[in-house]
Amino acid sequence: MLEALSAVDARRWAVLTRMAFAARRAEIDALNVFPVPDGDTGTNLYLTLDAALDSVRAEHEKAGILGTATLEQECSALSRSMLLTARGNSGVILSQLVRGFAEAIAESGLPEAGPVVIADGMARASARAYASVTHPEEGTILTVAKAAAEAGAAAVEAGLPAVAEAALDAATAALRATTGQLAALERAGVVDAGAAGYLLLLEALARVVHQDGAHVGERMEPFAEDPSLRRREEWSRQGGPVEPMGRTGGAPTSGHDATPGGPAFEVMYLLRDSDEERAAALREVLDGLGDSLLVVGGPDLWNVHVHVDDVGAAIEAGLDAGRPYRVRVTHFADQVGHRLPASGVAVVACAAGPGLAEVFEGAGAVVVTSGPGLRASAGQLLDAIRATHALSVIVLPNDRDTEMAARAAASAAEQEGLDVHLVRSRTAVQGLAAFAVFDENASAARNAAEMSHAAAATRHGAVALASKQALTSAGPCEAGDVLGAVGGDVVVVGHDLAEVALDVVRRLLSSGGELVTVIGGEAAPEGLVEDLGARIERGHRDVEVTVIDGGQPHYPLLLGVE
């Protein structure tokens, strides 16, 4: 058994984790709680780590240190790469977990990582994961990471093998407990998908420390025998149940959406002489003052961005957290008459299908292919931002699970001197509504405010086919049933695509609306979208209907009301 990890051991840990993600990703994908086949938490974890390891290899080969890099060089390079290769929320959170380990190793200054350093890494990983989520919830990967960190810290005196084993035992117990900590997990009888992925990482660590050549994944086996997961193999064969509509992959988040009549000012500043704790406190204060919040960076320089009505309070909060400088305040109403040239502002938009990509491209956006099962990484989005050759860029993720990757890409681009604004478009219909109000002659700040308002004002729904028997928020369903969702929650279970879609539209229009958008997916029967549009117009003569052949997978129909 090992009493300390060398650079070679760390590389083996990372490679063994990648192998585990590759082998078990379908099963992790299958741990999501709604029966629609778009779950990709396991796939995102695997693709994030796989791309990062390739990037580190290329970086070290170029520097001439391939195979000879120090432990600190290996971990620091992997941490940097994972932030850019992160796919989905689960990938972004995984990058922050790895960042915690890298920071502990770098600060130790030691050539090898013993029990104290590894336990410190677990604690930092947990703290980083919590800090990456604005409103953390228990019953997720955050809970499992915290339990592992606490158990690892308690076992330090017994040596590295004890730290690894204690953390793994605690994570296993914490993972099992997640089923009862979130209502959605309890209804479906499953554990959290992102947390299951972190269990594999910890098991890989234990294998390396014990110099055990067995395959990683045995700690997940008890859950296969648990009655709550007795259908796991069947789910995997069917492609797996999925990431639910309206749930993030790995850790639920929430926040303030921009709304019409929202904050009047954009406040931006750089912050020095601060630290993680004070930055976290600043984030909490600003979260209560406004929206479009971003506090990123560290350890000695932070970039702060928020939309507020009380400018003085936002700057005063910065003074309490450190030393703000390069303070910039923009009054959105004053942007009229202060236009940038047409080439000054560009848009990057994610699209899940070829039809949607064609619409966004036709409107002038740089399009990144991104959707369930193949979500864009932060690195891909950063490349697209750079490819616009514009100094100001607006990013439309158009998917809830791509938002964190988009935020990471925006942060990296801002560090390169670009002015990047993230519009929280969480569905394709919100992205289309946002782009409809884009004014190429207006400033980026003005556009971001108007586009955010348009996205937030668009109510959205979806229609999909159930891939398995399950209990939804609208009652039980069988494989092949038609599910209608509003705002991410299943509200109707039926048998006819058109009838369920009309029910969803009726619910979306219950509080008013002027424009209905119907986007047909690749699985939509021929003529369905056009027929549905005509039926909506006949039943709601006071609304305008727009139909689009989006070509997106998994969802035959996406619906929006403005």
C-alpha positions as CSV (number, residue, x, y, z in Angstrom):
1,M,0.0,0.0,0.0
2,L,1.1,3.6,-0.7
3,E,1.7,6.1,2.1
4,A,1.9,9.0,-0.4
5,L,1.0,9.7,-4.0
6,S,3.7,10.5,-6.6
7,A,3.2,12.2,-10.0
8,V,3.0,8.7,-11.5
9,D,0.3,7.6,-9.0
10,A,-1.7,10.8,-9.7
11,R,-1.6,10.0,-13.4
12,R,-2.8,6.5,-12.7
13,W,-5.6,7.8,-10.5
14,A,-6.8,10.1,-13.3
15,V,-6.6,7.4,-15.9
16,L,-8.3,4.8,-13.7
17,T,-11.1,7.3,-13.1
18,R,-11.5,7.9,-16.8
19,M,-11.7,4.1,-17.3
20,A,-14.4,3.9,-14.6
21,F,-16.4,6.8,-16.2
22,A,-16.2,5.1,-19.6
23,A,-17.3,1.7,-18.2
24,R,-20.1,3.0,-16.1
25,R,-21.3,6.2,-17.9
26,A,-24.5,4.5,-19.2
27,E,-25.4,3.4,-15.7
28,I,-24.8,6.9,-14.3
29,D,-26.8,8.3,-17.2
30,A,-29.6,5.9,-16.1
31,L,-29.7,7.4,-12.6
32,N,-31.7,10.4,-13.6
33,V,-35.3,10.8,-12.6
34,F,-37.5,11.4,-15.6
35,P,-38.2,8.8,-18.3
36,V,-37.0,10.7,-21.3
37,P,-33.8,9.5,-23.0
38,D,-31.6,12.6,-22.7
39,G,-29.7,11.9,-19.5
40,D,-26.0,12.4,-19.9
41,T,-24.5,13.1,-16.5
42,G,-22.2,10.0,-16.8
43,T,-21.4,10.9,-20.4
44,N,-20.5,14.5,-19.4
45,L,-18.2,13.3,-16.6
46,Y,-16.4,11.0,-19.0
47,L,-16.0,13.4,-21.8
48,T,-14.8,16.2,-19.5
49,L,-12.0,14.1,-18.0
50,D,-11.1,12.4,-21.3
51,A,-10.7,15.7,-23.1
52,A,-8.8,17.2,-20.2
53,L,-6.3,14.3,-20.1
54,D,-5.7,14.6,-23.8
55,S,-5.1,18.3,-23.4
56,V,-2.6,17.8,-20.5
57,R,-0.7,15.2,-22.6
58,A,-0.4,17.6,-25.5
59,E,0.6,20.5,-23.2
60,H,3.3,18.4,-21.5
61,E,4.6,17.0,-24.7
62,K,5.0,20.5,-26.1
63,A,6.8,21.5,-22.9
64,G,9.1,18.5,-23.1
65,I,8.0,17.1,-19.7
66,L,5.7,14.3,-20.8
67,G,6.1,11.5,-18.3
68,T,8.5,13.6,-16.1
69,A,6.2,16.3,-14.8
70,T,6.0,16.9,-11.1
71,L,3.0,16.1,-9.0
72,E,2.1,19.8,-8.8
73,Q,2.5,20.2,-12.6
74,E,0.3,17.2,-13.3
75,C,-2.5,18.3,-11.0
76,S,-2.4,22.0,-11.9
77,A,-2.5,21.3,-15.6
78,L,-5.4,18.9,-15.2
79,S,-7.3,21.4,-13.1
80,R,-6.8,24.1,-15.8
81,S,-7.8,21.8,-18.6
82,M,-10.9,20.5,-17.0
83,L,-12.4,24.0,-16.5
84,L,-12.2,24.4,-20.3
85,T,-13.3,20.9,-21.3
86,A,-16.2,20.7,-18.8
87,R,-19.4,19.5,-20.2
88,G,-22.7,20.2,-18.5
89,N,-23.1,21.2,-14.8
90,S,-21.7,17.8,-13.7
91,G,-18.5,18.4,-15.7
92,V,-18.1,21.9,-14.3
93,I,-18.6,20.7,-10.7
94,L,-16.1,17.9,-11.3
95,S,-13.6,20.5,-12.5
96,Q,-14.0,22.3,-9.3
97,L,-13.5,19.1,-7.2
98,V,-10.3,18.5,-9.1
99,R,-9.3,22.1,-8.5
100,G,-9.6,21.6,-4.8
101,F,-7.1,18.7,-4.9
102,A,-4.7,20.6,-7.1
103,E,-4.7,23.6,-4.8
104,A,-3.9,21.4,-1.8
105,I,-1.1,19.7,-3.6
106,A,0.3,23.0,-4.9
107,E,0.2,24.7,-1.5
108,S,1.9,21.8,0.3
109,G,5.0,22.2,-1.9
110,L,5.8,18.5,-1.4
111,P,6.9,16.2,-4.2
112,E,4.4,13.6,-2.9
113,A,0.9,13.8,-1.4
114,G,0.5,12.0,1.9
115,P,-2.6,11.7,4.1
116,V,-2.7,15.3,5.3
117,V,-2.5,16.7,1.7
118,I,-5.1,14.3,0.3
119,A,-7.5,15.0,3.2
120,D,-6.9,18.7,2.7
121,G,-7.6,18.1,-1.0
122,M,-10.9,16.4,-0.2
123,A,-11.9,19.4,2.0
124,R,-11.0,21.9,-0.6
125,A,-12.8,19.9,-3.3
126,S,-16.0,19.9,-1.2
127,A,-15.7,23.7,-0.6
128,R,-15.0,24.4,-4.3
129,A,-18.0,22.3,-5.3
130,Y,-20.3,24.1,-2.9
131,A,-19.0,27.5,-4.0
132,S,-19.7,26.7,-7.7
133,V,-23.4,26.5,-7.1
134,T,-25.3,29.7,-6.2
135,H,-28.0,27.9,-4.2
136,P,-26.7,24.4,-3.2
137,E,-29.1,21.6,-2.2
138,E,-28.4,18.5,-0.2
139,G,-28.9,15.1,-1.7
140,T,-26.4,15.8,-4.5
141,I,-22.7,15.4,-5.3
142,L,-22.2,18.2,-2.9
143,T,-23.5,16.1,0.0
144,V,-21.3,13.1,-0.9
145,A,-18.2,15.3,-1.3
146,K,-18.7,16.8,2.1
147,A,-19.2,13.4,3.7
148,A,-16.0,12.1,2.1
149,A,-14.0,15.1,3.2
150,E,-15.2,14.9,6.8
151,A,-14.4,11.1,7.0
152,G,-11.0,11.6,5.3
153,A,-10.0,14.3,7.8
154,A,-10.9,12.1,10.7
155,A,-8.6,9.3,9.5
156,V,-5.5,11.4,8.8
157,E,-3.5,10.0,11.8
158,A,-4.0,6.4,10.5
159,G,-2.3,7.0,7.2
160,L,-3.2,7.5,3.5
161,P,-4.9,4.0,3.0
162,A,-7.1,4.8,6.0
163,V,-8.0,8.3,4.6
164,A,-8.9,6.8,1.2
165,E,-10.9,4.0,2.7
166,A,-12.8,6.2,5.2
167,A,-13.7,8.7,2.5
168,L,-14.9,5.9,0.2
169,D,-17.0,4.3,2.9
170,A,-18.5,7.7,3.9
171,A,-19.2,8.5,0.3
172,T,-20.9,5.2,-0.3
173,A,-23.2,5.7,2.7
174,A,-23.9,9.3,1.7
175,L,-24.7,8.3,-1.9
176,R,-27.2,5.7,-0.7
177,A,-28.8,8.4,1.5
178,T,-29.3,10.9,-1.4
179,T,-32.5,8.9,-2.5
180,G,-34.3,10.2,0.6
181,Q,-32.9,13.8,0.5
182,L,-34.5,15.0,-2.7
183,A,-38.2,14.5,-3.6
184,A,-37.5,13.8,-7.2
185,L,-34.9,11.1,-6.3
186,E,-37.2,9.5,-3.8
187,R,-40.1,9.3,-6.2
188,A,-37.9,7.5,-8.7
189,G,-36.1,5.4,-6.2
190,V,-32.6,6.3,-7.4
191,V,-29.5,7.9,-6.1
192,D,-28.0,11.2,-7.4
193,A,-26.2,10.7,-10.7
194,G,-23.4,13.2,-10.2
195,A,-22.7,11.8,-6.7
196,A,-22.4,8.3,-8.2
197,G,-19.7,9.7,-10.5
198,Y,-17.7,11.2,-7.5
199,L,-17.9,7.8,-5.8
200,L,-16.1,6.3,-8.8
201,L,-13.3,8.9,-8.5
202,L,-12.9,8.1,-4.8
203,E,-12.9,4.4,-5.5
204,A,-10.2,4.9,-8.1
205,L,-8.1,6.7,-5.4
206,A,-8.5,3.8,-3.0
207,R,-7.5,1.3,-5.8
208,V,-4.3,3.3,-6.5
209,V,-3.4,3.6,-2.8
210,H,-4.0,-0.1,-2.1
211,Q,-2.3,-1.0,-5.4
212,D,-5.3,-3.0,-6.3
213,G,-5.6,-4.0,-9.9
214,A,-9.4,-4.8,-9.7
215,H,-11.8,-2.8,-11.9
216,V,-13.3,0.4,-10.3
217,G,-17.0,0.2,-9.8
218,E,-17.6,-2.4,-7.2
219,R,-18.9,0.1,-4.7
220,M,-21.7,0.8,-7.1
221,E,-22.7,-2.9,-7.2
222,P,-24.8,-2.8,-3.9
223,F,-27.1,-0.3,-5.6
224,A,-27.7,-2.7,-8.4
225,E,-29.2,-5.1,-5.9
226,D,-31.2,-2.4,-4.1
227,P,-34.9,-2.7,-5.0
228,S,-34.8,1.0,-5.9
229,L,-32.4,0.3,-8.8
230,R,-33.5,-3.2,-9.8
231,R,-34.3,-2.0,-13.3
232,R,-30.8,-0.5,-13.9
233,E,-29.7,-3.0,-16.5
234,E,-32.9,-2.7,-18.4
235,W,-32.6,1.1,-18.4
236,S,-29.0,0.8,-19.7
237,R,-30.2,-1.4,-22.6
238,Q,-32.9,1.1,-23.5
239,G,-30.5,4.0,-23.5
240,G,-31.3,4.9,-19.9
241,P,-33.8,7.2,-18.3
242,V,-32.6,10.7,-18.3
243,E,-31.6,14.0,-16.9
244,P,-35.0,15.5,-16.1
245,M,-36.4,18.5,-17.8
246,G,-35.6,21.3,-15.4
247,R,-33.0,19.5,-13.3
248,T,-29.3,20.1,-13.5
249,G,-26.9,17.2,-13.9
250,G,-25.4,16.7,-10.5
251,A,-26.4,19.7,-8.4
252,P,-29.6,21.6,-8.7
253,T,-29.2,25.3,-8.9
254,S,-31.5,28.3,-9.0
255,G,-31.1,32.0,-9.3
256,H,-32.7,35.3,-10.3
257,D,-33.8,35.5,-13.9
258,A,-33.9,38.9,-15.5
259,T,-37.4,40.1,-16.0
260,P,-39.1,43.1,-17.6
261,G,-38.7,46.1,-15.4
262,G,-35.7,44.5,-13.7
263,P,-32.5,46.1,-12.4
264,A,-31.6,49.4,-14.1
265,F,-27.8,49.3,-13.7
266,E,-24.9,47.0,-14.7
267,V,-22.0,47.1,-12.2
268,M,-18.7,45.6,-13.0
269,Y,-15.4,45.7,-11.1
270,L,-12.2,43.8,-10.4
271,L,-11.5,42.9,-6.8
272,R,-8.1,42.6,-5.2
273,D,-7.0,41.8,-1.6
274,S,-9.8,39.3,-1.1
275,D,-10.0,35.5,-0.5
276,E,-12.4,32.6,-1.1
277,E,-14.3,33.2,2.1
278,R,-14.8,36.9,1.5
279,A,-15.7,36.3,-2.2
280,A,-18.3,33.8,-1.1
281,A,-19.8,36.3,1.3
282,L,-19.8,39.0,-1.5
283,R,-21.6,36.6,-3.8
284,E,-24.3,36.0,-1.2
285,V,-24.8,39.8,-0.7
286,L,-25.0,40.5,-4.4
287,D,-27.3,37.6,-4.9
288,G,-29.8,39.4,-2.7
289,L,-29.3,42.8,-4.5
290,G,-29.9,41.8,-8.1
291,D,-29.4,39.2,-10.9
292,S,-27.0,38.2,-13.7
293,L,-24.5,37.6,-11.0
294,L,-20.9,36.4,-11.6
295,V,-18.1,36.3,-9.1
296,V,-15.2,34.3,-10.5
297,G,-11.4,34.1,-10.2
298,G,-9.1,33.7,-7.3
299,P,-7.0,33.3,-5.3
300,D,-6.0,37.0,-5.4
301,L,-8.0,38.5,-8.3
302,W,-11.8,38.3,-8.8
303,N,-14.1,39.6,-11.5
304,V,-17.5,40.8,-10.4
305,H,-20.5,41.5,-12.5
306,V,-24.1,42.1,-11.4
307,H,-27.3,43.9,-12.5
308,V,-28.8,46.0,-9.6
309,D,-30.9,49.0,-8.8
310,D,-28.8,50.1,-5.9
311,V,-25.3,50.8,-7.3
312,G,-23.9,52.1,-4.0
313,A,-24.8,48.9,-2.2
314,A,-23.1,46.8,-4.9
315,I,-19.9,48.8,-4.6
316,E,-20.0,49.0,-0.8
317,A,-20.3,45.2,-0.8
318,G,-17.1,45.1,-2.8
319,L,-15.3,47.4,-0.4
320,D,-16.3,45.0,2.4
321,A,-14.8,42.1,0.5
322,G,-11.5,43.6,-0.7
323,R,-10.3,46.4,-2.9
324,P,-12.5,47.1,-5.9
325,Y,-10.9,48.9,-8.9
326,R,-11.8,49.5,-12.6
327,V,-15.3,50.1,-11.4
328,R,-17.8,50.4,-14.4
329,V,-21.4,51.4,-14.0
330,T,-23.8,51.3,-16.9
331,H,-27.3,52.7,-16.8
332,F,-29.2,50.6,-19.4
333,A,-31.5,53.5,-20.3
334,D,-28.5,55.7,-21.2
335,Q,-27.4,53.2,-23.8
336,V,-29.7,54.6,-26.4
337,G,-27.7,56.9,-28.6
338,H,-24.4,55.3,-27.6
339,R,-24.2,52.6,-30.2
340,L,-21.3,50.3,-31.1
341,P,-20.6,49.6,-34.8
342,A,-22.5,46.7,-36.2
343,S,-19.5,44.5,-36.0
344,G,-18.9,45.4,-32.3
345,V,-21.3,42.8,-30.8
346,A,-21.5,39.2,-31.8
347,V,-23.7,36.3,-30.6
348,V,-22.8,32.7,-29.9
349,A,-25.8,30.4,-29.7
350,C,-26.0,26.7,-28.9
351,A,-28.3,24.5,-31.0
352,A,-29.4,20.9,-30.4
353,G,-30.6,20.2,-34.0
354,P,-29.7,21.2,-37.6
355,G,-32.9,23.2,-38.1
356,L,-32.3,25.3,-35.0
357,A,-28.6,25.8,-36.1
358,E,-29.8,27.0,-39.5
359,V,-32.2,29.6,-37.8
360,F,-29.5,30.9,-35.5
361,E,-26.9,31.0,-38.3
362,G,-29.3,32.8,-40.6
363,A,-29.7,35.5,-38.0
364,G,-26.0,36.0,-37.8
365,A,-24.9,33.9,-34.8
366,V,-21.9,31.7,-34.4
367,V,-23.5,28.3,-33.6
368,V,-22.1,25.6,-31.4
369,T,-23.8,22.1,-31.6
370,S,-25.0,21.2,-28.1
371,G,-27.8,19.1,-26.8
372,P,-28.7,16.1,-24.7
373,G,-26.0,13.5,-25.0
374,L,-23.5,15.8,-26.7
375,R,-23.4,19.0,-24.8
376,A,-20.8,21.6,-25.6
377,S,-17.8,21.9,-23.3
378,A,-16.5,25.2,-21.9
379,G,-13.5,24.9,-24.3
380,Q,-15.8,24.6,-27.4
381,L,-17.8,27.6,-26.3
382,L,-14.6,29.6,-25.6
383,D,-13.3,28.7,-29.1
384,A,-16.7,30.0,-30.6
385,I,-16.4,33.2,-28.6
386,R,-12.9,33.8,-30.0
387,A,-14.1,32.9,-33.5
388,T,-16.5,35.8,-33.6
389,H,-13.5,38.2,-33.7
390,A,-15.6,40.7,-31.7
391,L,-14.7,42.5,-28.5
392,S,-18.2,42.1,-27.1
393,V,-20.0,38.7,-27.3
394,I,-23.4,37.5,-26.0
395,V,-23.7,33.8,-25.3
396,L,-27.0,31.9,-25.5
397,P,-26.6,28.4,-24.0
398,N,-30.2,27.5,-24.8
399,D,-30.0,24.6,-22.3
400,R,-30.1,24.5,-18.6
401,D,-27.3,21.9,-18.4
402,T,-25.0,23.9,-20.6
403,E,-25.3,27.1,-18.6
404,M,-22.4,26.4,-16.2
405,A,-20.1,25.4,-19.1
406,A,-21.1,28.7,-20.8
407,R,-20.4,30.6,-17.6
408,A,-16.9,29.0,-17.3
409,A,-16.2,29.9,-21.0
410,A,-17.4,33.5,-20.4
411,S,-15.1,33.8,-17.4
412,A,-12.1,32.6,-19.3
413,A,-12.9,34.9,-22.2
414,E,-13.2,37.9,-19.8
415,Q,-9.7,37.1,-18.5
416,E,-8.5,37.5,-22.1
417,G,-10.0,41.0,-22.2
418,L,-13.2,40.2,-24.0
419,D,-16.6,41.7,-22.9
420,V,-18.8,38.6,-22.6
421,H,-22.5,38.6,-21.5
422,L,-24.4,35.4,-20.7
423,V,-28.1,35.3,-21.3
424,R,-29.8,32.7,-19.2
425,S,-31.7,31.0,-22.1
426,R,-32.5,27.6,-20.7
427,T,-34.4,26.2,-23.7
428,A,-34.3,26.7,-27.4
429,V,-37.6,28.7,-27.4
430,Q,-36.1,31.1,-24.9
431,G,-33.0,31.5,-27.0
432,L,-35.1,32.3,-30.1
433,A,-37.1,34.8,-28.2
434,A,-33.9,36.4,-26.9
435,F,-32.3,36.6,-30.4
436,A,-35.5,38.1,-31.8
437,V,-34.8,41.3,-29.9
438,F,-31.1,41.5,-30.7
439,D,-30.1,44.9,-32.1
440,E,-26.7,44.8,-33.9
441,N,-26.5,48.6,-33.5
442,A,-26.9,48.5,-29.7
443,S,-24.3,48.0,-27.1
444,A,-23.6,44.5,-25.6
445,A,-24.9,45.6,-22.2
446,R,-28.1,46.9,-23.7
447,N,-28.6,43.8,-25.8
448,A,-27.9,41.5,-22.9
449,A,-30.5,43.3,-20.8
450,E,-33.2,43.2,-23.5
451,M,-32.4,39.6,-24.5
452,S,-32.4,38.5,-20.8
453,H,-35.8,40.1,-20.4
454,A,-37.2,38.3,-23.5
455,A,-35.8,34.9,-22.5
456,A,-37.2,35.2,-18.9
457,A,-40.6,36.3,-20.3
458,T,-40.9,33.2,-22.5
459,R,-42.8,30.4,-20.8
460,H,-41.7,27.0,-22.2
461,G,-42.9,23.5,-22.5
462,A,-41.9,20.2,-24.1
463,V,-43.4,16.9,-25.3
464,A,-41.5,13.7,-25.2
465,L,-42.0,9.9,-25.2
466,A,-41.4,7.9,-22.0
467,S,-38.7,5.3,-22.4
468,K,-39.6,3.3,-19.3
469,Q,-42.2,2.8,-16.6
470,A,-41.9,5.5,-14.0
471,L,-43.7,7.8,-11.5
472,T,-43.9,11.4,-12.7
473,S,-45.2,14.5,-11.1
474,A,-48.4,14.0,-13.2
475,G,-48.8,10.3,-12.2
476,P,-47.5,7.0,-13.4
477,C,-46.5,6.4,-17.0
478,E,-45.5,3.4,-19.1
479,A,-42.9,3.1,-21.8
480,G,-44.2,4.8,-25.0
481,D,-46.6,7.2,-23.2
482,V,-46.5,10.8,-24.2
483,L,-45.3,13.2,-21.5
484,G,-46.1,16.9,-21.6
485,A,-43.9,19.3,-19.5
486,V,-44.3,22.9,-18.5
487,G,-41.3,24.8,-17.1
488,G,-39.4,21.5,-16.6
489,D,-42.2,19.6,-14.7
490,V,-44.3,16.8,-16.3
491,V,-47.9,18.0,-16.1
492,V,-49.7,15.6,-18.3
493,V,-49.4,11.9,-19.3
494,G,-51.2,10.9,-22.5
495,H,-51.1,8.8,-25.6
496,D,-51.3,11.3,-28.5
497,L,-48.5,13.8,-29.3
498,A,-50.8,16.4,-30.7
499,E,-53.4,16.2,-27.9
500,V,-50.7,16.4,-25.2
501,A,-49.1,19.3,-27.0
502,L,-52.4,21.2,-27.2
503,D,-52.8,20.6,-23.4
504,V,-49.3,22.0,-22.8
505,V,-50.0,25.1,-25.0
506,R,-53.3,25.7,-23.2
507,R,-51.5,25.7,-19.8
508,L,-48.8,28.0,-21.2
509,L,-51.4,30.4,-22.4
510,S,-53.4,30.3,-19.2
511,S,-51.7,33.5,-18.0
512,G,-51.8,35.2,-21.4
513,G,-49.5,35.4,-24.4
514,E,-49.3,36.7,-28.0
515,L,-46.8,34.4,-29.8
516,V,-46.7,30.6,-29.7
517,T,-43.6,28.9,-31.1
518,V,-43.7,25.2,-32.0
519,I,-40.3,23.5,-32.8
520,G,-40.5,20.0,-34.3
521,G,-37.8,17.5,-33.4
522,E,-36.3,14.7,-35.4
523,A,-38.8,12.2,-34.0
524,A,-41.9,14.3,-34.9
525,P,-44.1,12.5,-37.5
526,E,-44.4,14.2,-40.9
527,G,-47.0,17.0,-40.9
528,L,-47.4,17.0,-37.1
529,V,-45.8,20.5,-36.6
530,E,-47.8,22.2,-39.3
531,D,-51.1,20.5,-38.2
532,L,-50.4,21.4,-34.6
533,G,-49.7,25.1,-35.6
534,A,-53.0,25.3,-37.5
535,R,-55.0,23.7,-34.6
536,I,-53.4,26.2,-32.1
537,E,-54.4,29.1,-34.4
538,R,-58.0,27.8,-34.6
539,G,-58.3,27.4,-30.9
540,H,-56.6,30.6,-29.9
541,R,-57.4,33.3,-32.5
542,D,-55.8,36.1,-30.6
543,V,-52.3,34.6,-30.8
544,E,-49.7,34.3,-33.6
545,V,-48.1,30.9,-34.2
546,T,-44.6,30.3,-35.6
547,V,-43.5,26.7,-36.5
548,I,-39.9,25.6,-36.9
549,D,-38.3,22.3,-38.0
550,G,-35.7,22.2,-35.3
551,G,-34.4,18.6,-35.8
552,Q,-33.5,18.3,-32.1
553,P,-33.2,14.8,-30.6
554,H,-35.3,13.3,-27.8
555,Y,-38.0,15.9,-27.8
556,P,-40.5,15.6,-30.7
557,L,-41.9,19.0,-29.7
558,L,-40.6,22.1,-28.0
559,L,-43.2,24.8,-27.2
560,G,-42.9,28.4,-26.1
561,V,-45.2,31.3,-25.4
562,E,-44.2,35.0,-25.3
